[in-house]
Amino acid sequence: MNADQVEGVEQGIFVKLQEEFGKLFGSPEKQGKEVGKQIFGNAKKIYGDAKEAIKNAGKHG
């Protein structure tokens, strides 16, 4: 697992927690901001996954 994958997963977990706190305390604005951050975290993980796949393809090809 590379740094981008780890960062993406960490951010996704952190944002999900913030989103749940927003739901718990009734803050729709906070929930909306967290969804955007969650999308960014998922994109970061996908980017890391792609980098890892390219790195592994070079080893096997």
N, CA, C and O atoms as CSV, one atom per row, in Angstrom:
chain,resi,resn,atom,element,x,y,z
A,1,MET,N,N,0.865,-1.175,0.000
A,1,MET,CA,C,0.000,0.000,0.000
A,1,MET,C,C,0.907,1.231,0.000
A,1,MET,O,O,1.834,1.331,0.803
A,2,ASN,N,N,0.628,2.163,-0.907
A,2,ASN,CA,C,1.451,3.367,-0.977
A,2,ASN,C,C,0.819,4.509,-0.174
A,2,ASN,O,O,-0.297,4.390,0.332
A,3,ALA,N,N,1.550,5.602,-0.072
A,3,ALA,CA,C,1.125,6.734,0.765
A,3,ALA,C,C,-0.218,7.321,0.314
A,3,ALA,O,O,-1.025,7.724,1.152
A,4,ASP,N,N,-0.463,7.372,-0.994
A,4,ASP,CA,C,-1.731,7.920,-1.482
A,4,ASP,C,C,-2.908,7.044,-1.064
A,4,ASP,O,O,-3.974,7.555,-0.721
A,5,GLN,N,N,-2.718,5.728,-1.092
A,5,GLN,CA,C,-3.777,4.820,-0.676
A,5,GLN,C,C,-4.071,4.992,0.815
A,5,GLN,O,O,-5.229,5.077,1.225
A,6,VAL,N,N,-3.019,5.040,1.609
A,6,VAL,CA,C,-3.179,5.198,3.056
A,6,VAL,C,C,-3.870,6.517,3.373
A,6,VAL,O,O,-4.802,6.557,4.176
A,7,GLU,N,N,-3.410,7.601,2.739
A,7,GLU,CA,C,-4.002,8.918,2.983
A,7,GLU,C,C,-5.476,8.942,2.584
A,7,GLU,O,O,-6.306,9.519,3.286
A,8,GLY,N,N,-5.793,8.315,1.459
A,8,GLY,CA,C,-7.181,8.279,1.004
A,8,GLY,C,C,-8.083,7.530,1.972
A,8,GLY,O,O,-9.191,7.977,2.270
A,9,VAL,N,N,-7.603,6.381,2.466
A,9,VAL,CA,C,-8.392,5.597,3.421
A,9,VAL,C,C,-8.551,6.361,4.728
A,9,VAL,O,O,-9.649,6.430,5.280
A,10,GLU,N,N,-7.447,6.942,5.231
A,10,GLU,CA,C,-7.514,7.710,6.478
A,10,GLU,C,C,-8.500,8.861,6.360
A,10,GLU,O,O,-9.317,9.086,7.253
A,11,GLN,N,N,-8.419,9.583,5.260
A,11,GLN,CA,C,-9.312,10.721,5.073
A,11,GLN,C,C,-10.760,10.259,4.988
A,11,GLN,O,O,-11.655,10.907,5.530
A,12,GLY,N,N,-10.990,9.139,4.308
A,12,GLY,CA,C,-12.347,8.618,4.200
A,12,GLY,C,C,-12.941,8.277,5.560
A,12,GLY,O,O,-14.110,8.563,5.820
A,13,ILE,N,N,-12.140,7.669,6.422
A,13,ILE,CA,C,-12.599,7.314,7.772
A,13,ILE,C,C,-12.886,8.578,8.574
A,13,ILE,O,O,-13.936,8.693,9.206
A,14,PHE,N,N,-11.957,9.522,8.546
A,14,PHE,CA,C,-12.106,10.760,9.301
A,14,PHE,C,C,-13.353,11.527,8.861
A,14,PHE,O,O,-14.116,12.021,9.691
A,15,VAL,N,N,-13.546,11.616,7.567
A,15,VAL,CA,C,-14.694,12.357,7.033
A,15,VAL,C,C,-16.005,11.655,7.389
A,15,VAL,O,O,-16.996,12.312,7.709
A,16,LYS,N,N,-16.010,10.339,7.335
A,16,LYS,CA,C,-17.226,9.605,7.686
A,16,LYS,C,C,-17.602,9.866,9.139
A,16,LYS,O,O,-18.781,10.032,9.454
A,17,LEU,N,N,-16.617,9.902,10.020
A,17,LEU,CA,C,-16.879,10.219,11.425
A,17,LEU,C,C,-17.462,11.623,11.564
A,17,LEU,O,O,-18.427,11.829,12.300
A,18,GLN,N,N,-16.874,12.588,10.855
A,18,GLN,CA,C,-17.381,13.958,10.915
A,18,GLN,C,C,-18.808,14.035,10.379
A,18,GLN,O,O,-19.648,14.751,10.924
A,19,GLU,N,N,-19.070,13.296,9.314
A,19,GLU,CA,C,-20.407,13.291,8.726
A,19,GLU,C,C,-21.428,12.744,9.728
A,19,GLU,O,O,-22.523,13.290,9.866
A,20,GLU,N,N,-21.065,11.673,10.418
A,20,GLU,CA,C,-21.973,11.079,11.403
A,20,GLU,C,C,-22.215,12.028,12.578
A,20,GLU,O,O,-23.333,12.113,13.085
A,21,PHE,N,N,-21.171,12.742,13.012
A,21,PHE,CA,C,-21.368,13.735,14.068
A,21,PHE,C,C,-22.299,14.845,13.585
A,21,PHE,O,O,-23.125,15.343,14.348
A,22,GLY,N,N,-22.161,15.230,12.313
A,22,GLY,CA,C,-23.057,16.242,11.742
A,22,GLY,C,C,-24.500,15.778,11.760
A,22,GLY,O,O,-25.404,16.556,12.064
A,23,LYS,N,N,-24.721,14.498,11.431
A,23,LYS,CA,C,-26.080,13.938,11.471
A,23,LYS,C,C,-26.601,13.912,12.904
A,23,LYS,O,O,-27.750,14.265,13.171
A,24,LEU,N,N,-25.740,13.491,13.810
A,24,LEU,CA,C,-26.129,13.353,15.215
A,24,LEU,C,C,-26.540,14.691,15.818
A,24,LEU,O,O,-27.504,14.770,16.578
A,25,PHE,N,N,-25.800,15.735,15.473
A,25,PHE,CA,C,-26.062,17.045,16.054
A,25,PHE,C,C,-26.854,17.970,15.136
A,25,PHE,O,O,-26.986,19.161,15.415
A,26,GLY,N,N,-27.385,17.417,14.029
A,26,GLY,CA,C,-28.292,18.159,13.164
A,26,GLY,C,C,-27.654,19.310,12.412
A,26,GLY,O,O,-28.182,20.422,12.418
A,27,SER,N,N,-26.527,19.061,11.766
A,27,SER,CA,C,-25.833,20.110,11.027
A,27,SER,C,C,-25.732,19.735,9.545
A,27,SER,O,O,-24.727,19.167,9.119
A,28,PRO,N,N,-26.781,20.054,8.748
A,28,PRO,CA,C,-26.757,19.705,7.327
A,28,PRO,C,C,-25.608,20.363,6.564
A,28,PRO,O,O,-25.063,19.769,5.633
A,29,GLU,N,N,-25.233,21.592,6.953
A,29,GLU,CA,C,-24.126,22.273,6.279
A,29,GLU,C,C,-22.838,21.484,6.453
A,29,GLU,O,O,-22.078,21.301,5.502
A,30,LYS,N,N,-22.602,21.025,7.660
A,30,LYS,CA,C,-21.406,20.233,7.962
A,30,LYS,C,C,-21.429,18.929,7.170
A,30,LYS,O,O,-20.398,18.499,6.654
A,31,GLN,N,N,-22.597,18.302,7.073
A,31,GLN,CA,C,-22.729,17.056,6.323
A,31,GLN,C,C,-22.351,17.266,4.860
A,31,GLN,O,O,-21.648,16.440,4.278
A,32,GLY,N,N,-22.812,18.362,4.264
A,32,GLY,CA,C,-22.505,18.653,2.863
A,32,GLY,C,C,-21.029,18.846,2.621
A,32,GLY,O,O,-20.493,18.350,1.631
A,33,LYS,N,N,-20.360,19.563,3.513
A,33,LYS,CA,C,-18.920,19.768,3.377
A,33,LYS,C,C,-18.171,18.450,3.481
A,33,LYS,O,O,-17.198,18.221,2.761
A,34,GLU,N,N,-18.619,17.598,4.364
A,34,GLU,CA,C,-17.936,16.329,4.577
A,34,GLU,C,C,-18.098,15.392,3.384
A,34,GLU,O,O,-17.193,14.611,3.088
A,35,VAL,N,N,-19.217,15.455,2.706
A,35,VAL,CA,C,-19.411,14.632,1.515
A,35,VAL,C,C,-18.372,15.005,0.456
A,35,VAL,O,O,-17.801,14.129,-0.192
A,36,GLY,N,N,-18.132,16.288,0.285
A,36,GLY,CA,C,-17.105,16.735,-0.666
A,36,GLY,C,C,-15.729,16.220,-0.289
A,36,GLY,O,O,-14.963,15.789,-1.150
A,37,LYS,N,N,-15.417,16.264,0.991
A,37,LYS,CA,C,-14.121,15.760,1.456
A,37,LYS,C,C,-14.024,14.250,1.268
A,37,LYS,O,O,-12.958,13.723,0.951
A,38,GLN,N,N,-15.141,13.564,1.464
A,38,GLN,CA,C,-15.150,12.118,1.303
A,38,GLN,C,C,-14.886,11.751,-0.158
A,38,GLN,O,O,-14.166,10.794,-0.443
A,39,ILE,N,N,-15.464,12.507,-1.069
A,39,ILE,CA,C,-15.230,12.271,-2.495
A,39,ILE,C,C,-13.751,12.452,-2.807
A,39,ILE,O,O,-13.166,11.656,-3.540
A,40,PHE,N,N,-13.144,13.506,-2.249
A,40,PHE,CA,C,-11.718,13.741,-2.462
A,40,PHE,C,C,-10.893,12.584,-1.900
A,40,PHE,O,O,-9.952,12.126,-2.547
A,41,GLY,N,N,-11.235,12.111,-0.711
A,41,GLY,CA,C,-10.510,10.987,-0.109
A,41,GLY,C,C,-10.610,9.733,-0.957
A,41,GLY,O,O,-9.624,9.017,-1.134
A,42,ASN,N,N,-11.800,9.467,-1.481
A,42,ASN,CA,C,-11.986,8.301,-2.357
A,42,ASN,C,C,-11.167,8.446,-3.634
A,42,ASN,O,O,-10.567,7.478,-4.102
A,43,ALA,N,N,-11.139,9.636,-4.191
A,43,ALA,CA,C,-10.352,9.876,-5.400
A,43,ALA,C,C,-8.866,9.661,-5.118
A,43,ALA,O,O,-8.152,9.090,-5.943
A,44,LYS,N,N,-8.405,10.115,-3.964
A,44,LYS,CA,C,-7.002,9.950,-3.577
A,44,LYS,C,C,-6.658,8.465,-3.468
A,44,LYS,O,O,-5.583,8.045,-3.897
A,45,LYS,N,N,-7.561,7.672,-2.897
A,45,LYS,CA,C,-7.313,6.237,-2.774
A,45,LYS,C,C,-7.284,5.580,-4.153
A,45,LYS,O,O,-6.420,4.745,-4.422
A,46,ILE,N,N,-8.218,5.949,-5.023
A,46,ILE,CA,C,-8.249,5.390,-6.376
A,46,ILE,C,C,-6.951,5.725,-7.116
A,46,ILE,O,O,-6.388,4.882,-7.814
A,47,TYR,N,N,-6.488,6.963,-6.954
A,47,TYR,CA,C,-5.217,7.370,-7.555
A,47,TYR,C,C,-4.084,6.483,-7.025
A,47,TYR,O,O,-3.245,6.012,-7.794
A,48,GLY,N,N,-4.066,6.263,-5.717
A,48,GLY,CA,C,-3.046,5.399,-5.122
A,48,GLY,C,C,-3.144,3.976,-5.641
A,48,GLY,O,O,-2.126,3.334,-5.904
A,49,ASP,N,N,-4.370,3.479,-5.790
A,49,ASP,CA,C,-4.575,2.133,-6.331
A,49,ASP,C,C,-4.012,2.033,-7.753
A,49,ASP,O,O,-3.372,1.044,-8.107
A,50,ALA,N,N,-4.257,3.060,-8.552
A,50,ALA,CA,C,-3.765,3.064,-9.934
A,50,ALA,C,C,-2.238,3.081,-9.969
A,50,ALA,O,O,-1.619,2.365,-10.756
A,51,LYS,N,N,-1.636,3.905,-9.109
A,51,LYS,CA,C,-0.171,3.941,-9.039
A,51,LYS,C,C,0.389,2.575,-8.653
A,51,LYS,O,O,1.393,2.128,-9.207
A,52,GLU,N,N,-0.257,1.929,-7.713
A,52,GLU,CA,C,0.182,0.606,-7.249
A,52,GLU,C,C,0.044,-0.424,-8.367
A,52,GLU,O,O,0.925,-1.265,-8.549
A,53,ALA,N,N,-1.050,-0.363,-9.109
A,53,ALA,CA,C,-1.271,-1.299,-10.212
A,53,ALA,C,C,-0.221,-1.119,-11.297
A,53,ALA,O,O,0.278,-2.098,-11.853
A,54,ILE,N,N,0.115,0.132,-11.598
A,54,ILE,CA,C,1.142,0.397,-12.614
A,54,ILE,C,C,2.497,-0.119,-12.138
A,54,ILE,O,O,3.254,-0.707,-12.910
A,55,LYS,N,N,2.791,0.106,-10.870
A,55,LYS,CA,C,4.057,-0.360,-10.303
A,55,LYS,C,C,4.133,-1.875,-10.371
A,55,LYS,O,O,5.168,-2.432,-10.737
A,56,ASN,N,N,3.038,-2.547,-10.020
A,56,ASN,CA,C,3.010,-4.016,-10.049
A,56,ASN,C,C,3.051,-4.562,-11.481
A,56,ASN,O,O,3.642,-5.613,-11.727
A,57,ALA,N,N,2.435,-3.862,-12.408
A,57,ALA,CA,C,2.450,-4.295,-13.809
A,57,ALA,C,C,3.876,-4.267,-14.341
A,57,ALA,O,O,4.258,-5.130,-15.132
A,58,GLY,N,N,4.665,-3.289,-13.921
A,58,GLY,CA,C,6.067,-3.210,-14.344
A,58,GLY,C,C,6.890,-4.377,-13.828
A,58,GLY,O,O,7.837,-4.803,-14.488
A,59,LYS,N,N,6.547,-4.893,-12.675
A,59,LYS,CA,C,7.270,-6.012,-12.085
A,59,LYS,C,C,6.952,-7.329,-12.809
A,59,LYS,O,O,7.794,-8.223,-12.891
A,60,HIS,N,N,5.730,-7.432,-13.327
A,60,HIS,CA,C,5.288,-8.681,-13.941
A,60,HIS,C,C,5.358,-8.654,-15.464
A,60,HIS,O,O,5.065,-9.661,-16.109
A,61,GLY,N,N,5.733,-7.543,-16.037
A,61,GLY,CA,C,5.671,-7.420,-17.491
A,61,GLY,C,C,6.941,-7.307,-18.143
A,61,GLY,O,O,6.998,-7.199,-19.368
